[in-house]
Amino acid sequence: CGRWGTILHTSDGGKTWVRQESGTDYMLVSIHFADALHGHAVGEEGIILSTEDGGKRWKKQACPMDFFLMDVHFADAAKGWIVSERTHILYTENGGETWQVQFSDQDFILKSVSFCDEVNGWAAGEYGYIYHTDDGGAHWEKQAGYYVISEETDEVEGGTYLFDVEAVDPQTAWAVGIDSYIVRTADAGKT
């Protein structure tokens, strides 16, 4: 997915790509399919699109805010999460018919969210912030990241900007960021 509501689809392993009609001109920055039929795409101005037929038809879903949505991930066709530019995590348990704010924190950008199952997941983003849940998002715990304004220089000091996180299993996740930064946990984020 990309600019001007672009969604491209392949059914031959990437040899050819066909544009699917998204019904929007908004920039789409993330797309995720729970299975071959059920997918979601998100992007600017709180746009959430969904499909139940592998992308033949996309429809808009209501979003509780108009922030830039950065990433979407579904554990199955019903349960999904979205992270936003203002440290908000949205959640649905009905395939996106309704979305609610599940978590919010300071005003930083969360770039990525990933779950290895319906309950264990991580979200990561700006200034090295990493949040973890082991109960489907009922509670999110900050595990890493920092942001301060230096009293000496008045400049921002913070953790490494993270672009992506991948939950492998309940104990293991990887995150990657700027300047070839790679971090891994094998103990559910304790270290």
N, C-alpha and C positions, 0 to 999 in steps of 0.2 A: 504494500500500500504506500501511498505517498501524496504529493501535492495535488491540489485541485480534485480531491476525492478519488484519486486513482486507486483502483484495486485490480491487480493482475492475477490470473489463475493459470495453472498448468495441470494437465492431466497426463503428461508423458515424461515426467521426471525432469522438466525444465527445458526440453528441446524447443518447445514453442510455448508462448504466453499469449493469453487472450484477455482483453480488458473486460471487466464486469462492470455493469452500471451500478454505481453506488447511490445515486440520487442526491449527492451533496457536492459542493465545491470546496468544502473545508479540507484543510490538510489532515491526512490520516497518518499517524506515526507508529501505530502498533496494530498488529492483527494476530489473532490466536484462534485456533480451532480445537475444540474438545474432542471432536471426531470428524469423520469425513463430511458430515452435513452441518453441524452446529458450530458457527463461528461468530466472532465479534471483532470490530475494528473501532479504534478510538483516536481522538486527535483534538484539534483546536476548538475553542469555544464550547467545551463540554460535549462534543459530538460523540455519540455512541451508536454504532450500527450493528445489526445482527442479521444472521441468515440461518435458516433451518433446512436449506436445500443445497448446501455446498456453494453458495454464492450466486445462484441464478437470480435470486431476488434478495435485496438488502432492504431493511426497514430501520427507521430511526427509533431509538429508545429514549425515554425521558431521563435526563440527568439532573440530580439535585443541586448542581452548581454549574457555572459557566467557565471554570478554570480550564487550562490546557491539560488534557489527559495524556499521560506519558506512556503508559503500558497497561496491557490487559492480559489476564491469565485465568483460565478456567480449569478446575480440577476434574469436572465432568460437565455434562450439558446443562446442569442446573446451577452449580456453585461457581461463582467467579469473583475476581477482585480487579480493581483498577487503581493505579496510583496517579497522583496529580502533581502539578507544579507547586502546590502550596502545602505539601506534606499531608495530604488527605489520602485516605484509603477508602474506596467505595466497595460495597459488597452486595451481591445478589444471591439468593438461594432459589430463584425461580427462572433462571435463564435470562435474566435482565428485564423481565416484565416490570420489576421495580428495583431501583438501586437506592441504597442508603449510605450515609457517611458512617463508616465503621470505626474510623480512627482519624484524629488530627493532632498535629503537634506544631512546633515552630514553623515559620514561613520559609521552608526550604523546598527544593525540587526533589521529588522522588522519581527516579528514572526507570525503575524496574521492579517487578514483583514476580515471584515464582513459588509454586507449591509442588511438593512431591506427592501429596495425597490431599484429602479433604481437610486436614487439620494442621499440617506442618508446612509453614511457609516463611519466606523472607521478603523484605522490601529494602531497596537500597537507592542511594542517590548522592546529592550534593554534600560536600564537606565530609564524605566518608560515612554518612549516616546509614546504619543498618538496623532494621527492626525485625523482630522474630515473633512468630506465634506458634503455639503448639495446641491451640484449641479452636482452630478455624477462624481466628481473628477476633474472637470475643475479647481477648487481651493481646496487645502488642507491646513488646518490651524492646527498648532501645539497647542495642548491644555494642554499637561502635559509632564513632563520629564525634566531631566537636567543631564549634564555631565560637570565636571570641573576637572582640576588637581590642587590640593591644593598647594598654594605657600609655605606653611609651611612645608608640608611633602612630596611633589612631588608625592603623591598618588592620584589615581582616586577617585573622589566622584561623586555619581550619584543616580538617582532614582532607584526604585525597578525594577528588570528585569521582564517584562511581557511576558507570554507565549501564552495567548489567549484573544481575544476580541469577544464579541457577540452583534451585533446590534439588539435590540428588536423592537424598533419603532423609529420614527424620534427624539424623546426626550430621549430615554432610551438605555443605553448600559452598559454592564458589562465587566470587564477585571480581569484576574487572573494572579498571578505571584509567584515568589519564596517565600519561607517561609510562605505559606498559605495566601499571600496577595490577597485581593479582593477589588475592587473599582467599584463604580457604579455612573452613572450620570442619572439624571431624567430631566435635563434642556438642553439637546443637548450639554453637555460638558462645560457649563459655570462654573459648580462646579462638 
